[in-house]
């Protein structure tokens, strides 16, 4: 497989990058009938419970569960990236085909059970529904819901290859009693503006245009979105107009050992995955980091509109979500605590939920049993975490006391 140091735009597929590749724009590898790293991980984890001694499963049977939040009715809602389908197939970034289907969904969870309340959303995934791209995050403003749908890397051409039914990839959807409608198109904004200028893309490499929205913060009259492919924080106003709040810098890191043909140092992109509003009114953004996903290289940035992002807390690895509690303490969820390139073959990465205390010390609240966690929300004295987030029909929501 060709080594790529393009931006890590497709966050879902990053879980399979323990092999060699960073994802980004349109796929370039040739199709293969061999098992992909993600598929091997899925098969290895299919018989596991996913829960540890401190974790309690509150929902299961989910398809690639990612973002999670409480609705105005007090129920939990989960964005499911789906399981792909039997539609158009193209070569995926790992060499295996990825196929389209309308299997993306939103599931509502209460003490009485769980059921899907919104279905038919776009999804692409490998065989078996592994490592899907689809709905990734959600939030509410009153009784109006907002749903963010990821993009399979690149610009608008990535979704167009799957046909008209894939038109909602890369968009922010507004959901209410009037139906579902798109209010913002991030791949198109990236094509027209490219705020980071393709920073970190070697000359001659594809991937300078890359959009994969991943994190959503819903405000009363606007929404904030982290574009993991575009390396920026974007604002959508009440008329659907997109503007740039911040662009996140690259960092120079040592090349990983064991991969021939790489220079001694690489320019690693930020890959912002999540955004929240802090107790001081500023925005806080967590980053996954791009290839080679250096352990300890991820930070939480503090963002004040009109000013350059500043590192608020560092030393993390592959951040997938963040939150503040009512006491103003920061919580960080790592999707791969040892780094995405250090996951043993055939296994899912082990994640970690950590609290940053006021004195700067860290308390690990959960790790054992967290397998490729995809997002979390705080409430009722617990953290509710999506688990097995690249697996179809094996995804979970687990809770841990905080």
N, C-alpha and C positions, 0 to 999 in steps of 0.2 A: 504494500500500500504506500502511496506517495506521502512523504512527510510534508505537513503543511504547518506554517506558523501564522496562518490567517487568523482573524479575530474569532473569538469563541462566541458566535452569535446564537446558535441554537442551544439554549441551556439544557433542554431535555437530553439531547444527544451527548452533551458533555459528560454525562455519567458513564459513557462507554469509552471515554478517552484514556482509560488506563493502558490501552494499547499504544497508540502513537499520535493521534490526530487532534488538532483543534478545529472546531467547526466554524463555518462562516457562511459564505454566499452559496451559489449554486453548486451542487455536487459535481465532483470531477472524477471520482474513482469509478472504475468499471464495475458492473454488477457481478456478484459472486454468489454461488450456491453454498459457500462455506458459512458456518455459523459466525455471526458477528460477535464482538465482545459483549454487546448489550444482551444479545439473545442467550449467550452462555451464562451470563449473570442471572438472567431471569429464570432459566431452568434450574440453576443451583439454588435459587431462593424460593422456588415454587412450593416447596414443602415446609418452609419455615414459617413460624407464627409471626415473626416481626416484632413481637413484644418482649420486653425484658422484665426483670423483677419489679422495676418501678413504673412500668408502663401498663396502662389498661386500654384494651382495644374498645373503642366506642362505635366504630363503623368499619366494615370490610367489604370486599368484593368490588372495590372501586377500580376505575380504569385510569391509570396514570394521574393520580390526584396531586394537585399542586397548591394553589392559593386557597386560603380558608378564612372565613370571617363570620361574625354574628350578624344576623339580620335584625330588622326592627321588631320582629316577632319573638326574638330571643333564641331562635333556632340557629344552628350552625349551617353554613352553606359552603360547599366545596366545589372549586372549578376542576373538572376532570378533562384532561387533554385527549381522552378517548382511546381508541385502539385501532385507528386507521380503518381500512375496509377493503372491499373488493373492487374499488375503482381504479383509476389510472395509477400506474406504478412507474417510478423513476429510480435511477441509481442514487442511493443514499450516501452520506459522507463516510460510512464505514465500508462501503462496497456492496452491502446487501441492498436489495430493493426496499423502498418505502412506498406504501400504497395508501391511497386516499379513501376516506369514507366519512360519512356524517355521523360519527359516533361520539363527538365531543358533547359534554353535558354539564349540568349543575345539579348537585345532589343536596337535598335538605335533610338534616339530621336532628332528631329530637329524642327524648327519652323513650318514646313509643316506637322508634324505628327510623328507617331511612328510605327515601324514595327520590327519584330523579324528577325535578320540576321543570327542567329545560333541557331539551334534547335536539338532535339533528344539527349540531354544530360541527364545523369542519375539523378534521383530524387526519394526520398522516403518521404512519408507524411502520416499523419493521414487521416481519412475519411474527405472528403471535401477539401483535399489539404492543410490542416493546418499544420504549423510548419515543413516545408519541410527541408530536407538536400539535397543539390545539389550545383550548381555553386554559389560561394560566393564572389568572387572578380575578378578584371581584371585590366589590364594596357597595355600600348603600348611602344614599342621601335621602333621609326619610324613607318612604316606601318605593322610591325609585332605585333600581339596581343598575350597576355598571359592571360589565364583564369585559375583560381584556383577553384577546386571542393572539397567541404567538404567531410568528411567521417562520416558514422553513428556510430562513436565511436569505441574504441578497435583498433585492428590491421587489417590485411588483411582479417581475417575471417568474419568481418562484411559485407564487400562488396560481398564476395564469396557466401554467403547464398542467394543472389539475382540472381546469375547466371552470365554468360559471359557479358551480356549487362551492368552490373554494374562495369565493370573493371576500369572505369575512376574515381570512387570515390577515394578521397584522393590524387589526382594527380594534377600536374601543366601541363597544356596543352599549346602548341604553335600553334597559328593559323595564317596561311598566305595563299598565293595563291596556295601553294602545298598541302594544306589540314590541318587537325588537327592531331597532334601527341602528345603523352605524353613525357615529358622530365624529370620528377622527380616523385618519388613514396614515399610519406611521411609515410604512415602506415608501409611500409616495412622497411624504415629507422628506425622508432620507434621500431619495433620488434628486429632489429639487434643491436641497440645502446642504446635505452631508456635513453636519456641524463639526465633526472631528477631523474632517479632511482626509479620512483614511489613515490616520496616524497609526503607526505600528505595522503597516502593510509594506513588505519589502517591494522595491521597484519591480514592476513586471508581474507581480502576483495579483490574481483576482481577489475581490473581496473589499475593495475600497467603499463600495456601496453595500451596506449591510444593515438590516433592521430586524430586530427580534424583541418586541416589547415584552417585558416580563413582570414588572412590579407596578402596582396601582395604589394610589392614595386618593380617596374620594373626599372632596371638600364640598361646601354648600353650592358654590357657583363655578367650580372648576375642578379639574382632576390633574394629578401629577402622575407621570409615567416614566419609569426607567426603561430605556431602550438598551438592552444588553448587547445588541449588535452595533448600535450607533454610538455607544459609550457616552450617552448623555442623559440628562434629566429634562423632560419636556412637560410643558403645561398646556392643557386643553381648556380654553375658556368656555363660557356658556353658549357661545355661538359655534363651537367646534373648531376654533382657530388654534393652531399649534404654535407655540413659541419655545425657544430654548432658555432654560433656567441655568443650566450648567453643563459643561463638557469636562469629562474626567481624564486625567493625564495617564500616559503610559509610564511604565517603569522598566528599567534595564535590569535583567536578572541573568544569572549564570545559566548556560544551556544544560539540560539534564544529561547525565551520563548514559551511555548505552545506545544512543541514537546517532548513527553516522551521518555525516554531511551537514551538521549544524555548526554555525560559528560559535566561538567561545561564549558570547553573550547574545541575548535576545531581547527585543523590545516587546514587552508584554502589555497587552491592553487591559483596561480597567474592568470591563464587563460588569456594569452596575445591575444588580438583580432586584433591589427592594428599596422602598422609600417610605418613611414615616415622618410625622411632624413631632418634634421634640418638645419637652416641657418649657423650653425657652422660646418657642415659636419658630425656630429654624427647622429646615428640613435635614433629615439624616438619611444617608444612602449607604447600603452595604454592597460590597463588590465580590464577585466570584474570583476575579483575575482571569486573564487569558493564558494561553499556552506559554510556558510549561506548567502553569498552575502552582507556583512555588509555595510549599508549606510555610506558613507564617507570613505570607506576602499579602494577605487580604486586609483591608481596613474598612472602618466606618467613617464616612466623610460627613462633615457638617457643612451645609450649604445655605448661604444667605444670598437671595437673589441680587444680582449685580456685582457679586464678589466671587473670587476664585474659590473652589472647594478646598476645605482644610481637613486634614486628618484629625478625627476626634478620638479614635481608639484604633490600635493596630495590633499586629501579631496574630491575626486569625488566618484560617485556611478555608478557601472556597465557601464564602458566605452565600447563603441562598435566601435568608429572610432576617429581619430585625424588628424589634418592637420596644416600646417603653412601658413600664408599669405605672401605676398611679403614684408611686413614690419617686418617679423620675429615674428609675434604674433601667439601664439598657440590657436587652436580651438579644443574643446573637445565635442564629442557627447555622451550623456548618453542614454542608451536604456531604463532604468527604474530609474528615478531620486529618487524615494522613496525606491528603492531596490526591487529586484525580489520577495522576500518573503512577501512584503508588498502591493502587487497589490490586490485590491478588487476583490472578486470572480466574474467571468463573465465579467471582463473588461480587456482591453489591458493596459500595463504599459504606463505611460506618460513619454516621454523622454525630453531631454533638450540639446540645443546647446549653449555652453558658450565660450566666448573669454577670454583668460587670457592676461591681459594687461601687459605692460612692468614693471609696478610698483607692479605686483603681484595681483592686484585686478581683479575681474571677472565681466564680463558683460554678462547677459543672453540675447541671441539674439532671441531665440524661445523656447517655451515650450507648450503653449496651442495649441492643434491640432496635436502635435507630438505623434503618437501612435505607440509604438514599432518601432522606427526608426532603420534602418539597416546599414546606411553608408552615407557619404556625400563627395562632392567635391566643392572646391571654384573656382569661375570664374565669370567674367563680373560683379563684384560688388555684387554677390549673393552667398549664399550657396545652393547647390542643394542636397536635402536629400531624401533618399528612406524612405517611410512611410508605415505603416501597413505591416511590413516586414515578418510577419508570416501568412499572409492571401493569399489565392488563388483568383485571379480575382478581388481583392480589393486593391492590392498593388498600391502605387502611387510614383511619384516623385514630391516633392513640392520644392519651392524656397522661400528664405527669404533674404531680403537685409541685407548686413553686413556693 
